[in-house]
Amino acid sequence: MNNNSVDLPQFGRSIMRPEQTEAEELGREICFPNWKCFCCHDTGIVNPHLVERVISDYDYEKDKFPVCQNAGCQPGEKYINNLKISSSLDFRFDRELCQKLDRIHRQEWQLEKKRTISQLENKIIDLAKAKSLRRTQRSQLENKTASQNHEIEKAK
């Protein structure tokens, strides 16, 4: 321990979100965040890009922070009765609006996930083609036979 930290208190970590177990992490779908609330990303403050859909000229550096009031959003609930910072908060984003924003953002993530999976599948196909030892393309009969064999393997 160096001399500069002798008189300083020592704090434990203050974790924003509890970590997931390795099994939970592996079980998550590809490219899908683990936020519970997509309106605020579990921060309690509505995500700025969603705020801009409601307040077109919103300035994150100058305007009050819109509190997420989505149903079950615990981080947002912590701000609601906090008198110390309430003058810096915007409570106009009610439960219904936050639910709409949550639904919109979830749909955007679903589309992004589909795009990402499609891109990954295309990369795998391109790699497979590049590494193929075949000198010619499969005939129609070979494609049909291969497809049937794949279906048989899937059914097992």
Accessible surface in RSA format (square Angstrom, percent):
REM  Atomic radii and reference values for relative SASA: ProtOr
REM  Chains: A
REM  Algorithm: Lee & Richards
REM  Probe-radius: 1.40
REM  Slices: 20
REM RES _ NUM      All-atoms   Total-Side   Main-Chain    Non-polar    All polar
REM                ABS   REL    ABS   REL    ABS   REL    ABS   REL    ABS   REL
RES MET A   1   192.14  99.5 103.32  68.4  88.82 211.5 104.09  88.5  88.05 116.7
RES ASN A   2    97.06  66.9  83.25  80.4  13.81  33.3  40.02  96.3  57.04  55.1
RES ASN A   3   136.06  93.8 117.91 113.9  18.16  43.7  30.30  72.9 105.76 102.2
RES ASN A   4   131.09  90.4 109.30 105.6  21.80  52.5  31.92  76.8  99.17  95.9
RES SER A   5    30.92  26.1  29.10  38.8   1.82   4.2  22.85  48.6   8.07  11.3
RES VAL A   6    91.69  60.3  69.57  63.0  22.12  53.3  69.90  60.7  21.79  59.1
RES ASP A   7   137.71  96.5 105.03 104.5  32.68  77.3  40.69  95.8  97.01  96.8
RES LEU A   8   104.96  58.5  96.89  69.3   8.07  20.3  96.89  68.0   8.07  21.7
RES PRO A   9    91.93  67.0  70.10  63.9  21.83  79.3  82.37  68.0   9.56  59.4
RES GLN A  10   138.10  77.2 105.68  77.2  32.42  77.2  55.34 117.8  82.76  62.8
RES PHE A  11   178.57  89.3 142.49  88.3  36.08  93.9 146.44  88.8  32.13  92.0
RES GLY A  12    69.54  85.8   0.00   N/A  69.54  85.8  41.18 113.0  28.36  63.5
RES ARG A  13   201.05  84.4 162.07  82.6  38.98  92.8  80.17 109.6 120.88  73.3
RES SER A  14   115.79  97.8  78.63 104.9  37.16  85.6  46.42  98.8  69.38  97.2
RES ILE A  15    91.29  52.0  57.55  42.9  33.74  81.3  62.42  44.9  28.88  78.4
RES MET A  16   154.77  80.2 121.01  80.1  33.76  80.4 103.46  88.0  51.32  68.0
RES ARG A  17    87.02  36.5  82.48  42.0   4.54  10.8  26.43  36.1  60.59  36.7
RES PRO A  18   113.82  83.0  96.32  87.8  17.51  63.6 102.17  84.4  11.65  72.4
RES GLU A  19   142.26  81.7 114.38  86.5  27.88  66.4  50.33  97.4  91.93  75.1
RES GLN A  20    62.58  35.0  39.40  28.8  23.19  55.2  13.80  29.4  48.78  37.0
RES THR A  21    84.02  59.8  75.11  76.2   8.91  21.2  80.05 107.5   3.97   6.0
RES GLU A  22   138.45  79.5 125.94  95.3  12.51  29.8  50.34  97.4  88.10  71.9
RES ALA A  23    77.19  71.0  61.78  95.3  15.41  35.1  66.62  93.8  10.57  28.0
RES GLU A  24    96.70  55.5  85.38  64.6  11.32  27.0  39.46  76.3  57.24  46.7
RES GLU A  25    82.32  47.3  73.99  56.0   8.33  19.8  39.98  77.3  42.34  34.6
RES LEU A  26   141.51  78.8 114.13  81.6  27.38  68.8 117.52  82.5  23.99  64.5
RES GLY A  27    64.27  79.3   0.00   N/A  64.27  79.3  36.42  99.9  27.85  62.4
RES ARG A  28    78.06  32.8  55.94  28.5  22.12  52.7  26.27  35.9  51.78  31.4
RES GLU A  29   106.46  61.1  92.24  69.8  14.22  33.9  41.42  80.1  65.05  53.1
RES ILE A  30    80.36  45.7  66.91  49.8  13.45  32.4  75.83  54.6   4.53  12.3
RES CYS A  31    51.34  38.8  26.94  30.1  24.40  57.3  21.76  55.1  29.58  31.9
RES PHE A  32    36.09  18.1  33.72  20.9   2.37   6.2  34.06  20.7   2.03   5.8
RES PRO A  33    21.54  15.7   7.58   6.9  13.96  50.8  15.46  12.8   6.09  37.8
RES ASN A  34    53.65  37.0  32.92  31.8  20.73  49.9  10.00  24.1  43.65  42.2
RES TRP A  35    44.63  17.9  35.20  17.0   9.42  22.1  24.43  13.0  20.20  32.8
RES LYS A  36   168.57  82.2 151.32  92.8  17.24  41.1 109.67  98.7  58.89  62.7
RES CYS A  37     6.53   4.9   5.65   6.3   0.89   2.1   6.53  16.6   0.00   0.0
RES PHE A  38     1.39   0.7   1.39   0.9   0.00   0.0   1.39   0.8   0.00   0.0
RES CYS A  39     0.00   0.0   0.00   0.0   0.00   0.0   0.00   0.0   0.00   0.0
RES CYS A  40     2.07   1.6   0.00   0.0   2.07   4.9   0.00   0.0   2.07   2.2
RES HIS A  41    35.59  19.5  33.20  23.1   2.40   6.1  20.63  21.3  14.96  17.4
RES ASP A  42    16.21  11.4  11.59  11.5   4.62  10.9   6.42  15.1   9.79   9.8
RES THR A  43    61.73  43.9  51.61  52.3  10.12  24.1  50.26  67.5  11.47  17.3
RES GLY A  44     0.00   0.0   0.00   N/A   0.00   0.0   0.00   0.0   0.00   0.0
RES ILE A  45    25.68  14.6  22.81  17.0   2.88   6.9  22.81  16.4   2.88   7.8
RES VAL A  46     1.01   0.7   0.00   0.0   1.01   2.4   0.00   0.0   1.01   2.7
RES ASN A  47    22.85  15.8  20.20  19.5   2.65   6.4   2.65   6.4  20.20  19.5
RES PRO A  48    46.61  34.0  46.61  42.5   0.00   0.0  46.61  38.5   0.00   0.0
RES HIS A  49    71.78  39.2  66.07  45.9   5.71  14.6  55.69  57.4  16.09  18.7
RES LEU A  50     0.00   0.0   0.00   0.0   0.00   0.0   0.00   0.0   0.00   0.0
RES VAL A  51     0.20   0.1   0.20   0.2   0.00   0.0   0.20   0.2   0.00   0.0
RES GLU A  52    88.02  50.5  77.71  58.8  10.31  24.6  17.60  34.0  70.42  57.5
RES ARG A  53   122.13  51.3  82.70  42.2  39.44  93.9  44.78  61.2  77.35  46.9
RES VAL A  54    68.59  45.1  38.20  34.6  30.39  73.2  42.39  36.8  26.20  71.1
RES ILE A  55    36.36  20.7  32.70  24.4   3.65   8.8  36.36  26.2   0.00   0.0
RES SER A  56   106.63  90.1  76.91 102.6  29.72  68.5  47.90 102.0  58.73  82.3
RES ASP A  57   122.58  85.9  99.75  99.3  22.83  54.0  45.98 108.2  76.61  76.4
RES TYR A  58    17.05   8.0   2.23   1.3  14.82  38.6   1.73   1.3  15.31  18.9
RES ASP A  59    50.51  35.4  45.97  45.8   4.54  10.7  20.50  48.3  30.01  29.9
RES TYR A  60   111.90  52.2 104.93  59.7   6.96  18.1  65.44  49.2  46.45  57.3
RES GLU A  61   161.59  92.8 122.23  92.5  39.36  93.7  43.80  84.7 117.79  96.2
RES LYS A  62   173.24  84.5 135.58  83.2  37.66  89.7  87.42  78.7  85.82  91.4
RES ASP A  63    56.73  39.7  45.81  45.6  10.92  25.8  16.15  38.0  40.58  40.5
RES LYS A  64   112.65  55.0 103.33  63.4   9.32  22.2  61.70  55.5  50.95  54.3
RES PHE A  65    69.81  34.9  69.81  43.2   0.00   0.0  69.81  42.3   0.00   0.0
RES PRO A  66     0.31   0.2   0.31   0.3   0.00   0.0   0.31   0.3   0.00   0.0
RES VAL A  67     0.00   0.0   0.00   0.0   0.00   0.0   0.00   0.0   0.00   0.0
RES CYS A  68     0.35   0.3   0.00   0.0   0.35   0.8   0.00   0.0   0.35   0.4
RES GLN A  69    41.11  23.0  36.60  26.8   4.51  10.7   8.52  18.1  32.60  24.7
RES ASN A  70    16.79  11.6  13.91  13.4   2.88   6.9   0.03   0.1  16.76  16.2
RES ALA A  71    50.85  46.8  30.99  47.8  19.86  45.2  31.32  44.1  19.53  51.7
RES GLY A  72    61.92  76.4   0.00   N/A  61.92  76.4  35.75  98.1  26.17  58.6
RES CYS A  73     5.71   4.3   0.52   0.6   5.19  12.2   5.22  13.2   0.49   0.5
RES GLN A  74   124.71  69.7 122.98  89.9   1.73   4.1  25.46  54.2  99.25  75.3
RES PRO A  75    37.36  27.2  34.88  31.8   2.48   9.0  36.57  30.2   0.79   4.9
RES GLY A  76     0.00   0.0   0.00   N/A   0.00   0.0   0.00   0.0   0.00   0.0
RES GLU A  77    88.18  50.6  79.42  60.1   8.75  20.8  33.32  64.4  54.86  44.8
RES LYS A  78   159.50  77.8 138.40  84.9  21.10  50.2  90.74  81.7  68.76  73.2
RES TYR A  79    56.72  26.5  56.71  32.3   0.01   0.0  22.86  17.2  33.86  41.7
RES ILE A  80    70.34  40.0  56.23  41.9  14.11  34.0  56.23  40.5  14.11  38.3
RES ASN A  81   128.79  88.8 108.01 104.4  20.78  50.0  35.72  86.0  93.07  90.0
RES ASN A  82    52.63  36.3  45.14  43.6   7.49  18.0  11.42  27.5  41.21  39.8
RES LEU A  83   156.89  87.4 137.42  98.3  19.47  49.0 137.59  96.6  19.31  52.0
RES LYS A  84   193.71  94.5 158.25  97.1  35.46  84.4 110.34  99.3  83.36  88.8
RES ILE A  85    66.19  37.7  64.53  48.1   1.66   4.0  66.19  47.7   0.00   0.0
RES SER A  86    37.00  31.3  30.95  41.3   6.05  13.9  13.28  28.3  23.72  33.2
RES SER A  87    89.10  75.3  71.95  96.0  17.15  39.5  54.39 115.8  34.71  48.6
RES SER A  88    53.02  44.8  47.86  63.9   5.16  11.9  20.91  44.5  32.11  45.0
RES LEU A  89     8.04   4.5   3.07   2.2   4.98  12.5   3.07   2.2   4.98  13.4
RES ASP A  90    12.92   9.0   9.60   9.6   3.32   7.8   6.08  14.3   6.83   6.8
RES PHE A  91    77.30  38.7  60.60  37.5  16.70  43.5  61.40  37.2  15.90  45.5
RES ARG A  92   171.77  72.1 147.92  75.4  23.85  56.8  81.62 111.5  90.15  54.6
RES PHE A  93     2.71   1.4   2.71   1.7   0.00   0.0   2.71   1.6   0.00   0.0
RES ASP A  94    75.34  52.8  75.32  75.0   0.02   0.1  30.38  71.5  44.96  44.8
RES ARG A  95   132.77  55.7 130.78  66.7   2.00   4.8  43.51  59.5  89.27  54.1
RES GLU A  96   107.73  61.9 104.96  79.4   2.77   6.6  37.14  71.8  70.60  57.6
RES LEU A  97    43.92  24.5  42.01  30.1   1.91   4.8  43.45  30.5   0.47   1.3
RES CYS A  98     0.00   0.0   0.00   0.0   0.00   0.0   0.00   0.0   0.00   0.0
RES GLN A  99    69.18  38.7  66.22  48.4   2.97   7.1  16.42  34.9  52.77  40.0
RES LYS A 100    97.24  47.4  96.77  59.4   0.46   1.1  49.22  44.3  48.01  51.1
RES LEU A 101     4.67   2.6   4.67   3.3   0.00   0.0   4.67   3.3   0.00   0.0
RES ASP A 102    12.63   8.8  12.63  12.6   0.00   0.0   1.63   3.8  11.00  11.0
RES ARG A 103   130.16  54.7 128.88  65.7   1.28   3.0  52.16  71.3  78.00  47.3
RES ILE A 104    63.97  36.4  63.49  47.3   0.47   1.1  63.49  45.7   0.47   1.3
RES HIS A 105    11.66   6.4  11.66   8.1   0.00   0.0  11.47  11.8   0.19   0.2
RES ARG A 106    85.06  35.7  85.06  43.4   0.00   0.0  35.43  48.4  49.63  30.1
RES GLN A 107   104.06  58.2 102.49  74.9   1.57   3.7  37.57  80.0  66.50  50.4
RES GLU A 108    54.66  31.4  48.82  36.9   5.84  13.9  38.60  74.7  16.05  13.1
RES TRP A 109    67.94  27.3  66.95  32.4   0.99   2.3  65.83  35.1   2.11   3.4
RES GLN A 110    67.88  38.0  67.88  49.6   0.00   0.0  27.92  59.4  39.96  30.3
RES LEU A 111    97.17  54.1  96.10  68.7   1.08   2.7  96.10  67.5   1.08   2.9
RES GLU A 112    75.26  43.2  75.26  56.9   0.00   0.0  27.86  53.9  47.39  38.7
RES LYS A 113    16.62   8.1  16.62  10.2   0.00   0.0   8.32   7.5   8.30   8.8
RES LYS A 114   131.25  64.0 125.22  76.8   6.03  14.4  75.01  67.5  56.24  59.9
RES ARG A 115   129.32  54.3 125.78  64.1   3.54   8.4  59.05  80.7  70.27  42.6
RES THR A 116    27.54  19.6  27.39  27.8   0.15   0.4  20.44  27.5   7.09  10.7
RES ILE A 117    57.87  32.9  57.74  43.0   0.13   0.3  57.86  41.7   0.02   0.0
RES SER A 118    52.02  44.0  50.80  67.8   1.22   2.8  23.93  51.0  28.09  39.3
RES GLN A 119   105.87  59.2 103.67  75.8   2.20   5.2  31.72  67.5  74.14  56.2
RES LEU A 120    69.07  38.5  68.88  49.3   0.18   0.5  68.88  48.4   0.18   0.5
RES GLU A 121    94.84  54.4  93.34  70.6   1.50   3.6  32.03  62.0  62.81  51.3
RES ASN A 122    80.30  55.4  79.34  76.7   0.96   2.3  19.83  47.7  60.47  58.5
RES LYS A 123   131.42  64.1 129.74  79.6   1.68   4.0  77.48  69.7  53.94  57.5
RES ILE A 124   113.38  64.5 112.68  83.9   0.70   1.7 112.88  81.3   0.50   1.4
RES ILE A 125    87.94  50.0  86.42  64.4   1.52   3.7  87.88  63.3   0.06   0.2
RES ASP A 126    87.19  61.1  81.24  80.9   5.95  14.1  27.81  65.4  59.38  59.2
RES LEU A 127   106.49  59.3 105.85  75.7   0.64   1.6 106.43  74.7   0.05   0.1
RES ALA A 128    60.84  55.9  46.13  71.2  14.71  33.5  55.09  77.6   5.74  15.2
RES LYS A 129   148.44  72.4 128.89  79.1  19.56  46.6  83.62  75.3  64.82  69.0
RES ALA A 130    84.39  77.6  43.18  66.6  41.21  93.7  55.13  77.6  29.26  77.5
RES LYS A 131   157.95  77.1 137.16  84.2  20.80  49.5  88.16  79.4  69.79  74.3
RES SER A 132    56.99  48.2  28.86  38.5  28.13  64.8  29.58  63.0  27.40  38.4
RES LEU A 133   173.37  96.6 146.78 105.0  26.59  66.8 150.92 106.0  22.45  60.4
RES ARG A 134   117.51  49.3  89.93  45.8  27.58  65.7  51.58  70.5  65.93  40.0
RES ARG A 135   235.74  99.0 194.24  99.0  41.49  98.8  73.94 101.1 161.79  98.1
RES THR A 136   101.46  72.2  89.62  90.9  11.85  28.2  76.65 103.0  24.82  37.5
RES GLN A 137   167.43  93.6 149.15 109.0  18.28  43.5  59.68 127.0 107.75  81.7
RES ARG A 138   106.90  44.9  89.55  45.7  17.35  41.3  13.42  18.3  93.48  56.7
RES SER A 139    58.27  49.2  46.74  62.4  11.53  26.6  52.43 111.6   5.84   8.2
RES GLN A 140   162.47  90.9 151.98 111.1  10.49  25.0  56.44 120.1 106.03  80.4
RES LEU A 141   131.71  73.3 126.27  90.3   5.44  13.7 129.84  91.2   1.87   5.0
RES GLU A 142    75.89  43.6  70.43  53.3   5.46  13.0  34.99  67.7  40.90  33.4
RES ASN A 143    75.96  52.4  71.37  69.0   4.59  11.0  23.22  55.9  52.74  51.0
RES LYS A 144   127.88  62.4 121.12  74.3   6.76  16.1  70.48  63.4  57.39  61.1
RES THR A 145    63.56  45.2  63.45  64.3   0.11   0.3  49.47  66.4  14.10  21.3
RES ALA A 146    15.52  14.3  10.75  16.6   4.77  10.8  15.08  21.2   0.43   1.2
RES SER A 147    60.15  50.8  54.83  73.2   5.32  12.3  27.76  59.1  32.40  45.4
RES GLN A 148    92.82  51.9  89.83  65.6   3.00   7.1  34.73  73.9  58.10  44.1
RES ASN A 149    79.53  54.8  78.02  75.4   1.51   3.6  23.88  57.5  55.65  53.8
RES HIS A 150   110.94  60.6 109.40  76.0   1.54   3.9  71.39  73.6  39.55  46.0
RES GLU A 151    99.98  57.4  96.07  72.7   3.91   9.3  40.74  78.8  59.24  48.4
RES ILE A 152   100.88  57.4  96.55  71.9   4.32  10.4 100.15  72.1   0.73   2.0
RES GLU A 153   106.89  61.4  94.29  71.3  12.60  30.0  43.73  84.6  63.16  51.6
RES LYS A 154   159.92  78.0 127.21  78.1  32.71  77.9  88.74  79.9  71.18  75.8
RES ALA A 155    91.61  84.2  49.51  76.4  42.10  95.8  62.11  87.5  29.50  78.1
RES LYS A 156   178.27  87.0 113.15  69.4  65.12 155.1 104.10  93.7  74.17  79.0
END  Absolute sums over single chains surface
CHAIN  1 A    12842.6      10838.8       2003.8       7061.7       5780.9
END  Absolute sums over all chains
TOTAL         12842.6      10838.8       2003.8       7061.7       5780.9
